[in-house]
Amino acid sequence: MLGRFGKPWTCYFGCSRPGPARPVFKRSGQIGRPCLLGYIGKCSAPCVGRVSAEEHRAIVEDFCDFMAGKTDQMIRRLEKDMRAASDDLDFERAARLRDDIGALRRALEKQAVVFGDGTDADVVAFAEDPLEAAVQVFHVRGGRVRGQRGWVTEKVSDVDTGQLVEQFCTQIYGGEDSEAVPREVLVPQLPEDAEALSSWLTGLRGSRVDLRVPQRGDKRALMETVQRNAGQSLTQHKLRRAGDLTVRSQALAEIADALGLDDAPLRIECYDISHVQGTDVVGSMVVFEDGVPRKSEYRRFAVRGEGTIVEGERGPDDTAAMAEVLRRRFARYLSERESSSGVVGEGIDPETGKPKKFAYAPNLLVVDGGAPQVSSAAAVLSELGITDVVLCGLAKRLEEVWLPGEDYPVILPRTSEGLYLLQRVRDEAHRFAITYHRQKRSKRMTASALDSVPGLGETRRKALLKHFGSLKKLRAASVQDITDVPGIGLHTAQAVHTALGGVAANAEGGPATVGQSSSPGGGIGRCRAWGAGFLLWGKSLRGGCDRI
Protein backbone atom coordinates (compact mmCIF):
# COMPACT_ATOMS: atom_id res chain seq x y z
CA MET A 1 0.00 0.00 0.00
CA LEU A 2 2.79 2.46 0.85
CA GLY A 3 4.96 1.79 -2.16
CA ARG A 4 8.75 2.04 -1.87
CA PHE A 5 10.49 4.20 0.72
CA GLY A 6 13.73 6.13 0.66
CA LYS A 7 15.11 4.42 3.77
CA PRO A 8 14.11 1.00 5.14
CA TRP A 9 13.35 2.22 8.66
CA THR A 10 11.25 5.20 7.55
CA CYS A 11 7.94 3.34 7.49
CA TYR A 12 8.37 2.01 11.03
CA PHE A 13 9.49 5.40 12.36
CA GLY A 14 6.74 7.30 10.56
CA CYS A 15 3.99 4.92 11.70
CA SER A 16 5.02 4.42 15.31
CA ARG A 17 6.06 7.90 16.39
CA PRO A 18 3.01 10.01 15.42
CA GLY A 19 0.50 7.54 16.84
CA PRO A 20 1.94 4.46 18.55
CA ALA A 21 -0.87 1.90 18.33
CA ARG A 22 0.08 -1.53 19.69
CA PRO A 23 -1.78 -4.63 20.84
CA VAL A 24 -3.18 -4.27 24.36
CA PHE A 25 -1.83 -7.02 26.64
CA LYS A 26 -4.19 -8.10 29.40
CA ARG A 27 -1.36 -9.11 31.76
CA SER A 28 0.18 -5.62 31.63
CA GLY A 29 -3.07 -4.21 32.92
CA GLN A 30 -3.20 -6.81 35.69
CA ILE A 31 0.28 -6.06 37.00
CA GLY A 32 0.01 -2.29 36.38
CA ARG A 33 3.21 -2.16 34.38
CA PRO A 34 3.46 -1.60 30.59
CA CYS A 35 5.48 -3.71 28.22
CA LEU A 36 8.94 -2.78 26.97
CA LEU A 37 7.55 -0.77 24.04
CA GLY A 38 5.57 1.32 26.49
CA TYR A 39 8.67 2.05 28.53
CA ILE A 40 10.68 3.24 25.53
CA GLY A 41 7.89 5.40 24.15
CA LYS A 42 6.95 3.23 21.18
CA CYS A 43 3.48 2.44 22.56
CA SER A 44 0.81 4.69 24.07
CA ALA A 45 0.22 2.02 26.78
CA PRO A 46 -3.60 2.07 26.99
CA CYS A 47 -3.38 -1.14 29.04
CA VAL A 48 -2.19 0.84 32.10
CA GLY A 49 -4.38 3.87 31.46
CA ARG A 50 -1.85 6.30 29.98
CA VAL A 51 -4.44 7.19 27.33
CA SER A 52 -8.20 6.90 27.38
CA ALA A 53 -10.24 4.72 25.07
CA GLU A 54 -11.21 7.79 23.01
CA GLU A 55 -7.58 8.88 22.63
CA HIS A 56 -6.57 5.35 21.64
CA ARG A 57 -9.36 5.29 19.04
CA ALA A 58 -8.07 8.58 17.60
CA ILE A 59 -4.55 7.11 17.38
CA VAL A 60 -5.83 4.07 15.50
CA GLU A 61 -7.87 6.21 13.11
CA ASP A 62 -4.81 8.38 12.40
CA PHE A 63 -2.84 5.26 11.56
CA CYS A 64 -5.60 4.07 9.22
CA ASP A 65 -5.61 7.45 7.50
CA PHE A 66 -1.85 7.22 7.07
CA MET A 67 -2.12 3.78 5.49
CA ALA A 68 -4.93 5.00 3.24
CA GLY A 69 -2.71 7.80 1.95
CA LYS A 70 -4.36 10.73 3.76
CA THR A 71 -1.02 12.12 4.82
CA ASP A 72 -1.44 15.80 3.96
CA GLN A 73 -3.98 16.37 6.71
CA MET A 74 -1.80 14.50 9.22
CA ILE A 75 1.27 16.59 8.36
CA ARG A 76 -0.71 19.85 8.68
CA ARG A 77 -2.06 18.77 12.08
CA LEU A 78 1.40 17.79 13.33
CA GLU A 79 2.84 21.11 12.15
CA LYS A 80 0.08 22.92 14.03
CA ASP A 81 0.80 20.90 17.19
CA MET A 82 4.55 21.57 16.79
CA ARG A 83 4.00 25.34 16.62
CA ALA A 84 1.67 25.20 19.62
CA ALA A 85 4.25 23.24 21.65
CA SER A 86 6.92 25.76 20.67
CA ASP A 87 4.71 28.66 21.77
CA ASP A 88 4.18 26.89 25.11
CA LEU A 89 7.99 26.54 25.44
CA ASP A 90 7.64 22.74 25.37
CA PHE A 91 10.62 22.39 23.08
CA GLU A 92 11.17 18.66 23.69
CA ARG A 93 7.69 17.84 22.41
CA ALA A 94 8.13 20.28 19.53
CA ALA A 95 11.38 18.54 18.55
CA ARG A 96 9.70 15.12 18.62
CA LEU A 97 6.88 16.40 16.41
CA ARG A 98 9.44 17.91 14.04
CA ASP A 99 11.15 14.52 13.72
CA ASP A 100 7.77 12.87 13.16
CA ILE A 101 6.99 15.25 10.30
CA GLY A 102 10.37 14.56 8.73
CA ALA A 103 9.78 10.80 8.97
CA LEU A 104 6.41 11.12 7.26
CA ARG A 105 7.86 13.18 4.43
CA ARG A 106 10.69 10.71 3.89
CA ALA A 107 8.13 7.91 3.74
CA LEU A 108 6.30 9.74 0.98
CA GLU A 109 9.27 10.93 -1.06
CA LYS A 110 9.19 7.79 -3.27
CA GLN A 111 5.44 7.99 -3.82
CA ALA A 112 5.56 10.20 -6.88
CA VAL A 113 2.55 12.39 -7.63
CA VAL A 114 1.51 11.26 -11.10
CA PHE A 115 -1.97 12.83 -11.35
CA GLY A 116 -2.47 16.30 -9.98
CA ASP A 117 -6.26 15.95 -9.79
CA GLY A 118 -6.15 13.24 -7.10
CA THR A 119 -7.33 10.49 -9.44
CA ASP A 120 -8.04 6.97 -8.19
CA ALA A 121 -7.15 4.53 -10.96
CA ASP A 122 -5.60 1.18 -11.78
CA VAL A 123 -3.23 1.35 -14.76
CA VAL A 124 -2.90 -2.04 -16.46
CA ALA A 125 -0.50 -3.09 -19.22
CA PHE A 126 0.52 -6.36 -20.86
CA ALA A 127 3.57 -7.72 -22.67
CA GLU A 128 2.88 -10.98 -24.44
CA ASP A 129 4.16 -13.63 -26.76
CA PRO A 130 2.22 -16.57 -28.21
CA LEU A 131 2.61 -18.62 -25.01
CA GLU A 132 2.87 -16.20 -22.08
CA ALA A 133 1.76 -12.75 -20.99
CA ALA A 134 3.30 -10.47 -18.37
CA VAL A 135 0.81 -8.33 -16.42
CA GLN A 136 1.73 -5.10 -14.66
CA VAL A 137 -0.66 -3.01 -12.53
CA PHE A 138 0.00 0.35 -10.90
CA HIS A 139 -2.48 1.27 -8.16
CA VAL A 140 -2.93 5.05 -8.10
CA ARG A 141 -4.84 6.48 -5.15
CA GLY A 142 -5.23 10.18 -4.52
CA GLY A 143 -2.97 10.93 -7.49
CA ARG A 144 -0.05 8.92 -6.04
CA VAL A 145 1.27 5.49 -6.97
CA ARG A 146 0.41 3.54 -3.81
CA GLY A 147 1.36 0.09 -5.01
CA GLN A 148 2.44 -2.10 -7.91
CA ARG A 149 1.82 -5.72 -8.84
CA GLY A 150 3.17 -7.87 -11.59
CA TRP A 151 3.12 -11.50 -12.64
CA VAL A 152 3.55 -13.72 -15.69
CA THR A 153 0.77 -16.05 -16.74
CA GLU A 154 0.46 -18.73 -19.39
CA LYS A 155 -1.94 -18.18 -22.28
CA VAL A 156 -4.08 -21.29 -22.48
CA SER A 157 -5.62 -20.14 -25.77
CA ASP A 158 -4.91 -17.72 -28.60
CA VAL A 159 -6.29 -14.46 -27.14
CA ASP A 160 -5.68 -10.83 -28.06
CA THR A 161 -5.01 -7.89 -25.75
CA GLY A 162 -8.70 -6.99 -25.45
CA GLN A 163 -9.53 -10.49 -24.23
CA LEU A 164 -6.64 -10.30 -21.76
CA VAL A 165 -8.15 -7.08 -20.38
CA GLU A 166 -11.51 -8.77 -19.93
CA GLN A 167 -9.96 -11.77 -18.16
CA PHE A 168 -7.93 -9.46 -15.92
CA CYS A 169 -10.98 -7.47 -14.80
CA THR A 170 -13.14 -10.49 -14.10
CA GLN A 171 -10.43 -12.30 -12.12
CA ILE A 172 -8.99 -9.36 -10.17
CA TYR A 173 -12.18 -7.48 -9.35
CA GLY A 174 -14.69 -10.33 -9.40
CA GLY A 175 -12.78 -13.25 -7.85
CA GLU A 176 -12.88 -14.57 -4.32
CA ASP A 177 -9.95 -12.38 -3.25
CA SER A 178 -11.22 -9.41 -5.22
CA GLU A 179 -9.73 -5.94 -4.91
CA ALA A 180 -11.57 -2.64 -4.53
CA VAL A 181 -12.64 -1.22 -7.88
CA PRO A 182 -11.25 2.31 -8.49
CA ARG A 183 -13.01 5.11 -10.32
CA GLU A 184 -10.94 4.51 -13.45
CA VAL A 185 -9.36 1.44 -15.01
CA LEU A 186 -6.84 2.44 -17.69
CA VAL A 187 -6.04 -0.35 -20.15
CA PRO A 188 -4.00 -0.63 -23.40
CA GLN A 189 -6.96 -1.85 -25.46
CA LEU A 190 -10.70 -2.10 -24.89
CA PRO A 191 -12.39 -5.51 -25.17
CA GLU A 192 -15.17 -6.05 -27.68
CA ASP A 193 -17.96 -5.66 -25.09
CA ALA A 194 -16.40 -2.78 -23.18
CA GLU A 195 -19.73 -1.22 -22.18
CA ALA A 196 -20.97 -4.41 -20.52
CA LEU A 197 -17.67 -4.84 -18.66
CA SER A 198 -17.80 -1.21 -17.49
CA SER A 199 -21.39 -1.68 -16.28
CA TRP A 200 -20.37 -4.80 -14.37
CA LEU A 201 -17.51 -2.93 -12.69
CA THR A 202 -19.89 -0.07 -11.87
CA GLY A 203 -22.19 -2.56 -10.13
CA LEU A 204 -19.31 -3.90 -8.07
CA ARG A 205 -18.17 -0.44 -7.00
CA GLY A 206 -21.60 1.08 -6.50
CA SER A 207 -20.72 4.15 -8.57
CA ARG A 208 -19.58 4.85 -12.10
CA VAL A 209 -16.34 3.21 -13.29
CA ASP A 210 -14.60 4.43 -16.46
CA LEU A 211 -12.85 1.72 -18.49
CA ARG A 212 -10.82 3.46 -21.17
CA VAL A 213 -7.55 3.77 -23.08
CA PRO A 214 -5.52 6.90 -22.20
CA GLN A 215 -4.70 8.95 -25.27
CA ARG A 216 -2.52 11.83 -24.05
CA GLY A 217 -1.10 13.62 -21.05
CA ASP A 218 0.04 12.22 -17.71
CA LYS A 219 -2.15 9.15 -17.93
CA ARG A 220 -0.75 8.19 -21.30
CA ALA A 221 2.80 8.71 -19.98
CA LEU A 222 2.11 6.49 -16.96
CA MET A 223 0.61 3.82 -19.24
CA GLU A 224 3.83 3.81 -21.28
CA THR A 225 5.84 3.38 -18.07
CA VAL A 226 3.70 0.44 -16.99
CA GLN A 227 4.04 -1.04 -20.49
CA ARG A 228 7.83 -0.85 -20.26
CA ASN A 229 7.72 -2.53 -16.86
CA ALA A 230 5.64 -5.35 -18.32
CA GLY A 231 8.08 -5.83 -21.20
CA GLN A 232 11.07 -5.94 -18.85
CA SER A 233 9.25 -8.38 -16.59
CA LEU A 234 8.59 -10.76 -19.48
CA THR A 235 12.20 -10.48 -20.66
CA GLN A 236 13.54 -11.28 -17.18
CA HIS A 237 11.17 -14.21 -16.92
CA LYS A 238 12.44 -15.61 -20.21
CA LEU A 239 16.06 -15.15 -19.21
CA ARG A 240 15.52 -16.96 -15.91
CA ARG A 241 13.81 -19.76 -17.79
CA ALA A 242 16.54 -20.00 -20.41
CA GLY A 243 19.28 -19.93 -17.79
CA ASP A 244 18.04 -23.04 -16.03
CA LEU A 245 20.19 -25.99 -17.14
CA THR A 246 17.49 -28.51 -16.23
CA VAL A 247 14.88 -26.65 -18.27
CA ARG A 248 17.23 -26.39 -21.27
CA SER A 249 17.96 -30.12 -21.13
CA GLN A 250 14.25 -30.85 -20.97
CA ALA A 251 13.61 -28.58 -23.98
CA LEU A 252 16.26 -30.29 -26.10
CA ALA A 253 14.91 -33.71 -25.12
CA GLU A 254 11.36 -32.67 -26.08
CA ILE A 255 12.54 -31.43 -29.48
CA ALA A 256 14.41 -34.66 -30.12
CA ASP A 257 11.36 -36.70 -29.15
CA ALA A 258 8.96 -34.63 -31.30
CA LEU A 259 11.20 -34.77 -34.40
CA GLY A 260 12.26 -38.39 -33.95
CA LEU A 261 15.96 -37.67 -33.37
CA ASP A 262 18.30 -40.20 -31.83
CA ASP A 263 20.15 -37.55 -29.81
CA ALA A 264 19.36 -34.10 -28.50
CA PRO A 265 20.20 -31.33 -31.03
CA LEU A 266 23.11 -29.66 -29.24
CA ARG A 267 23.74 -27.23 -32.11
CA ILE A 268 20.71 -25.51 -33.62
CA GLU A 269 20.91 -23.04 -36.50
CA CYS A 270 17.97 -20.86 -37.53
CA TYR A 271 17.59 -18.77 -40.70
CA ASP A 272 15.30 -15.86 -41.49
CA ILE A 273 14.79 -13.46 -44.41
CA SER A 274 14.00 -9.76 -44.03
CA HIS A 275 13.09 -7.19 -46.69
CA VAL A 276 10.61 -4.48 -47.62
CA GLN A 277 8.74 -5.42 -50.79
CA GLY A 278 11.76 -7.18 -52.19
CA THR A 279 14.30 -4.39 -51.61
CA ASP A 280 17.39 -4.72 -49.40
CA VAL A 281 16.82 -8.44 -48.98
CA VAL A 282 19.01 -9.90 -46.24
CA GLY A 283 19.29 -13.21 -44.44
CA SER A 284 20.35 -14.07 -40.92
CA MET A 285 21.86 -17.15 -39.30
CA VAL A 286 21.83 -17.56 -35.52
CA VAL A 287 23.36 -20.42 -33.57
CA PHE A 288 22.25 -21.96 -30.27
CA GLU A 289 24.52 -24.46 -28.60
CA ASP A 290 23.13 -26.45 -25.67
CA GLY A 291 20.08 -24.16 -25.70
CA VAL A 292 22.16 -20.97 -25.28
CA PRO A 293 22.89 -18.33 -27.99
CA ARG A 294 26.41 -18.50 -29.43
CA LYS A 295 26.63 -14.95 -30.78
CA SER A 296 30.17 -15.32 -32.06
CA GLU A 297 28.77 -17.80 -34.60
CA TYR A 298 26.03 -15.49 -35.91
CA ARG A 299 26.27 -14.68 -39.61
CA ARG A 300 24.37 -12.36 -41.96
CA PHE A 301 23.89 -12.48 -45.72
CA ALA A 302 23.14 -9.83 -48.33
CA VAL A 303 20.88 -11.62 -50.82
CA ARG A 304 21.69 -10.74 -54.43
CA GLY A 305 19.86 -13.39 -56.43
CA GLU A 306 16.29 -14.45 -57.11
CA GLY A 307 14.85 -12.92 -53.94
CA THR A 308 15.55 -9.32 -54.96
CA ILE A 309 13.93 -6.76 -57.21
CA VAL A 310 15.96 -5.76 -60.26
CA GLU A 311 14.70 -2.59 -61.99
CA GLY A 312 11.27 -3.17 -60.51
CA GLU A 313 10.51 -6.17 -62.72
CA ARG A 314 10.69 -9.08 -60.29
CA GLY A 315 8.82 -9.33 -57.00
CA PRO A 316 10.15 -10.62 -53.68
CA ASP A 317 10.53 -14.38 -53.28
CA ASP A 318 11.25 -15.49 -49.72
CA THR A 319 11.78 -19.12 -50.69
CA ALA A 320 14.36 -18.22 -53.36
CA ALA A 321 16.15 -15.92 -50.93
CA MET A 322 16.16 -18.65 -48.29
CA ALA A 323 17.55 -21.11 -50.85
CA GLU A 324 20.36 -18.72 -51.76
CA VAL A 325 21.34 -18.16 -48.12
CA LEU A 326 21.40 -21.89 -47.34
CA ARG A 327 23.26 -22.69 -50.55
CA ARG A 328 26.00 -20.19 -49.73
CA ARG A 329 26.25 -21.35 -46.13
CA PHE A 330 26.53 -25.06 -46.83
CA ALA A 331 28.75 -24.59 -49.90
CA ARG A 332 31.22 -22.89 -47.56
CA TYR A 333 30.79 -25.74 -45.09
CA LEU A 334 31.58 -28.36 -47.75
CA SER A 335 34.55 -26.34 -48.99
CA GLU A 336 36.07 -25.96 -45.53
CA ARG A 337 35.41 -29.59 -44.67
CA GLU A 338 37.12 -30.67 -47.86
CA SER A 339 40.16 -28.43 -47.31
CA SER A 340 40.68 -29.62 -43.73
CA SER A 341 39.94 -33.31 -44.32
CA GLY A 342 42.36 -35.51 -42.39
CA VAL A 343 44.03 -32.52 -40.70
CA VAL A 344 44.49 -32.55 -36.93
CA GLY A 345 42.26 -29.91 -35.35
CA GLU A 346 39.68 -30.04 -38.09
CA GLY A 347 37.54 -26.90 -38.23
CA ILE A 348 40.14 -24.71 -36.48
CA ASP A 349 41.90 -21.89 -38.30
CA PRO A 350 45.67 -22.61 -37.90
CA GLU A 351 46.54 -18.89 -38.04
CA THR A 352 44.09 -17.57 -35.43
CA GLY A 353 43.39 -20.75 -33.45
CA LYS A 354 39.64 -19.97 -33.64
CA PRO A 355 36.91 -22.06 -35.30
CA LYS A 356 36.37 -21.34 -38.97
CA LYS A 357 33.23 -19.46 -39.91
CA PHE A 358 31.26 -22.34 -41.42
CA ALA A 359 33.29 -25.32 -40.28
CA TYR A 360 30.53 -27.06 -38.30
CA ALA A 361 27.19 -28.37 -39.47
CA PRO A 362 24.14 -28.04 -37.22
CA ASN A 363 22.34 -30.97 -35.64
CA LEU A 364 19.06 -29.20 -36.34
CA LEU A 365 18.37 -26.57 -39.01
CA VAL A 366 15.31 -24.37 -38.39
CA VAL A 367 13.84 -22.01 -40.99
CA ASP A 368 11.33 -19.30 -40.21
CA GLY A 369 8.25 -20.32 -42.14
CA GLY A 370 5.99 -23.17 -43.09
CA ALA A 371 5.88 -25.84 -45.76
CA PRO A 372 7.15 -23.69 -48.72
CA GLN A 373 10.28 -22.56 -46.88
CA VAL A 374 10.97 -26.08 -45.63
CA SER A 375 10.62 -27.52 -49.13
CA SER A 376 13.02 -24.91 -50.55
CA ALA A 377 15.59 -25.65 -47.82
CA ALA A 378 15.25 -29.40 -48.34
CA ALA A 379 15.89 -29.00 -52.05
CA VAL A 380 19.14 -27.12 -51.33
CA LEU A 381 20.37 -29.75 -48.89
CA SER A 382 19.54 -32.48 -51.38
CA GLU A 383 21.30 -30.60 -54.18
CA LEU A 384 24.49 -30.32 -52.10
CA GLY A 385 24.32 -33.93 -50.93
CA ILE A 386 23.96 -33.11 -47.24
CA THR A 387 22.05 -35.87 -45.46
CA ASP A 388 23.18 -35.60 -41.85
CA VAL A 389 21.30 -32.39 -40.97
CA VAL A 390 17.74 -32.53 -39.62
CA LEU A 391 15.47 -29.82 -41.06
CA CYS A 392 12.27 -28.27 -39.76
CA GLY A 393 10.33 -25.01 -40.05
CA LEU A 394 8.42 -23.04 -37.42
CA ALA A 395 5.34 -21.24 -38.74
CA LYS A 396 4.47 -18.18 -36.69
CA ARG A 397 0.68 -18.12 -37.00
CA LEU A 398 -0.11 -21.29 -35.07
CA GLU A 399 3.44 -22.18 -33.97
CA GLU A 400 3.42 -25.34 -36.08
CA VAL A 401 6.57 -27.37 -36.71
CA TRP A 402 6.83 -28.48 -40.35
CA LEU A 403 9.03 -31.33 -41.58
CA PRO A 404 10.11 -32.01 -45.20
CA GLY A 405 7.70 -34.15 -47.21
CA GLU A 406 5.00 -34.15 -44.52
CA ASP A 407 1.43 -33.12 -45.27
CA TYR A 408 0.64 -32.20 -41.68
CA PRO A 409 2.73 -30.31 -39.13
CA VAL A 410 3.95 -31.50 -35.75
CA ILE A 411 2.00 -29.80 -32.97
CA LEU A 412 3.90 -29.29 -29.72
CA PRO A 413 1.96 -28.49 -26.53
CA ARG A 414 1.73 -24.75 -25.90
CA THR A 415 3.39 -25.21 -22.51
CA SER A 416 6.21 -27.31 -23.96
CA GLU A 417 9.74 -26.24 -23.13
CA GLY A 418 10.79 -27.53 -26.55
CA LEU A 419 8.36 -25.19 -28.31
CA TYR A 420 9.56 -22.32 -26.13
CA LEU A 421 13.17 -22.95 -27.17
CA LEU A 422 12.25 -23.13 -30.88
CA GLN A 423 10.35 -19.85 -30.55
CA ARG A 424 13.30 -18.21 -28.87
CA VAL A 425 15.65 -19.35 -31.63
CA ARG A 426 13.22 -18.15 -34.32
CA ASP A 427 12.69 -14.76 -32.65
CA GLU A 428 16.44 -14.23 -32.30
CA ALA A 429 16.94 -14.94 -36.02
CA HIS A 430 14.15 -12.50 -36.81
CA ARG A 431 15.70 -9.79 -34.62
CA PHE A 432 19.14 -10.29 -36.16
CA ALA A 433 17.77 -10.13 -39.72
CA ILE A 434 15.74 -6.97 -39.08
CA THR A 435 18.74 -5.22 -37.53
CA TYR A 436 20.89 -5.89 -40.60
CA HIS A 437 18.06 -4.96 -42.98
CA ARG A 438 17.60 -1.57 -41.28
CA GLN A 439 21.33 -0.86 -41.47
CA LYS A 440 21.45 -1.71 -45.15
CA ARG A 441 18.31 0.27 -45.99
CA SER A 442 19.55 3.34 -44.12
CA LYS A 443 22.84 3.22 -45.97
CA ARG A 444 21.10 2.92 -49.33
CA MET A 445 18.71 5.80 -48.69
CA THR A 446 21.50 8.28 -48.06
CA ALA A 447 24.69 9.14 -49.92
CA SER A 448 27.52 11.63 -49.50
CA ALA A 449 28.36 14.27 -52.06
CA LEU A 450 32.03 13.87 -51.22
CA ASP A 451 32.29 10.09 -51.00
CA SER A 452 34.02 9.96 -54.36
CA VAL A 453 36.68 12.57 -53.55
CA PRO A 454 40.05 10.77 -53.42
CA GLY A 455 41.82 11.04 -50.07
CA LEU A 456 38.87 12.68 -48.28
CA GLY A 457 37.80 10.55 -45.35
CA GLU A 458 35.23 10.99 -42.64
CA THR A 459 37.53 12.99 -40.36
CA ARG A 460 38.33 15.62 -42.97
CA ARG A 461 34.69 15.81 -44.08
CA LYS A 462 33.82 16.65 -40.48
CA ALA A 463 36.58 19.24 -40.41
CA LEU A 464 35.19 20.89 -43.56
CA LEU A 465 31.68 21.04 -42.17
CA LYS A 466 32.90 22.40 -38.84
CA HIS A 467 34.94 25.12 -40.56
CA PHE A 468 32.29 26.33 -43.01
CA GLY A 469 29.22 25.53 -40.96
CA SER A 470 27.04 24.28 -43.83
CA LEU A 471 27.16 22.69 -47.26
CA LYS A 472 25.90 25.89 -48.85
CA LYS A 473 28.88 27.88 -47.57
CA LEU A 474 31.31 25.14 -48.58
CA ARG A 475 29.89 25.13 -52.11
CA ALA A 476 30.34 28.90 -52.33
CA ALA A 477 33.94 28.77 -51.06
CA SER A 478 36.94 29.11 -53.33
CA VAL A 479 39.82 26.64 -53.55
CA GLN A 480 41.94 29.00 -51.46
CA ASP A 481 39.26 29.14 -48.75
CA ILE A 482 39.10 25.35 -48.64
CA THR A 483 42.86 25.06 -48.22
CA ASP A 484 42.58 27.17 -45.04
CA VAL A 485 41.01 24.16 -43.31
CA PRO A 486 43.68 22.25 -41.33
CA GLY A 487 44.63 19.02 -43.08
CA ILE A 488 43.25 20.02 -46.51
CA GLY A 489 45.92 20.49 -49.17
CA LEU A 490 45.69 22.14 -52.56
CA HIS A 491 45.06 18.92 -54.46
CA THR A 492 42.28 17.83 -52.10
CA ALA A 493 40.74 21.31 -52.11
CA GLN A 494 40.57 21.28 -55.91
CA ALA A 495 38.94 17.83 -55.81
CA VAL A 496 36.33 19.05 -53.30
CA HIS A 497 35.67 22.17 -55.37
CA THR A 498 35.25 20.08 -58.51
CA ALA A 499 32.99 17.55 -56.79
CA LEU A 500 30.62 20.23 -55.54
CA GLY A 501 30.66 22.00 -58.87
CA GLY A 502 29.91 18.70 -60.60
CA VAL A 503 26.96 18.19 -58.28
CA ALA A 504 25.46 21.50 -59.32
CA ALA A 505 25.96 20.73 -62.98
CA ASN A 506 24.34 17.34 -62.88
CA ALA A 507 20.86 18.80 -63.08
CA GLU A 508 21.05 19.18 -66.86
CA GLY A 509 24.40 17.59 -67.61
CA GLY A 510 26.04 20.93 -68.55
CA PRO A 511 28.68 23.00 -66.81
CA ALA A 512 27.77 25.04 -63.78
CA THR A 513 29.72 27.32 -61.51
CA VAL A 514 30.17 26.71 -57.81
CA GLY A 515 27.15 27.79 -55.81
CA GLN A 516 24.88 27.87 -58.91
CA SER A 517 22.51 25.36 -60.45
CA SER A 518 21.27 25.12 -64.00
CA SER A 519 18.14 23.19 -63.00
CA PRO A 520 14.84 25.11 -62.93
CA GLY A 521 14.08 24.09 -59.38
CA GLY A 522 17.45 24.91 -57.92
CA GLY A 523 18.89 21.40 -58.55
CA ILE A 524 20.93 19.95 -55.82
CA GLY A 525 20.74 23.17 -53.84
CA ARG A 526 17.28 22.11 -52.76
CA CYS A 527 18.44 18.77 -51.36
CA ARG A 528 18.83 18.37 -47.66
CA ALA A 529 22.22 17.83 -46.09
CA TRP A 530 22.92 16.11 -42.79
CA GLY A 531 26.05 15.60 -40.69
CA ALA A 532 29.65 15.51 -41.63
CA GLY A 533 29.06 13.46 -44.76
CA PHE A 534 26.65 15.98 -46.39
CA LEU A 535 24.04 13.27 -46.78
CA LEU A 536 21.66 13.81 -49.67
CA TRP A 537 18.26 12.28 -50.23
CA GLY A 538 18.29 10.06 -53.28
CA LYS A 539 16.03 9.97 -56.23
CA SER A 540 14.14 7.03 -54.78
CA LEU A 541 12.78 9.29 -52.01
CA ARG A 542 12.30 12.78 -53.44
CA GLY A 543 12.47 12.36 -57.19
CA GLY A 544 13.69 15.95 -57.42
CA CYS A 545 17.41 15.28 -57.80
CA ASP A 546 19.74 12.49 -58.77
CA ARG A 547 21.56 10.47 -56.14
CA ILE A 548 25.23 11.35 -55.90
Secondary structure, DSSP 8 states (H G I E B T S, - for coil): -----SSTTHHHHHHHTTS------HHHHHHT---HHHHTTSS--GGGTSS-HHHHHHHHHHHHHHHTT-HHHHHHHHHHHHHHHHHTT-HHHHHHHHHHHHHHHHHHTTS-B--TT---EEEEEEEE-SSEEEEEEEEEETTEEEEEEEEEEE-SS---HHHHHHHHHHHHHHSTT-----SEEE-SS--TTHHHHHHHHHHHHTS--EEE---SHHHHHHHHHHHHHHHHHHHHHHHHHHT-HHHHHHHHHHHHHHHT-SS--SEEEEEEEEEETTEEEEEEEEEEETTEE-GGG-EEEE--STTS-STT-S---HHHHHHHHHHHHHHHHHHHHHHTTT-TTTTB-TTT-SB-TT-S--SEEEEESSHHHHHHHHHHHHHHT--S-EEEEEETTTTEEE-TT-SS-B---TT-HHHHHHHHHHHHHHHHHHHHHHHHHHHHHEEETTTTSTT--HHHHHHHHHHHSSHHHHHH--HHHHHTSTT--HHHHHHHHHHHHHHHHTTTSS---TT---STT-GGGGS---TTTTEEE-TTTTSSS---
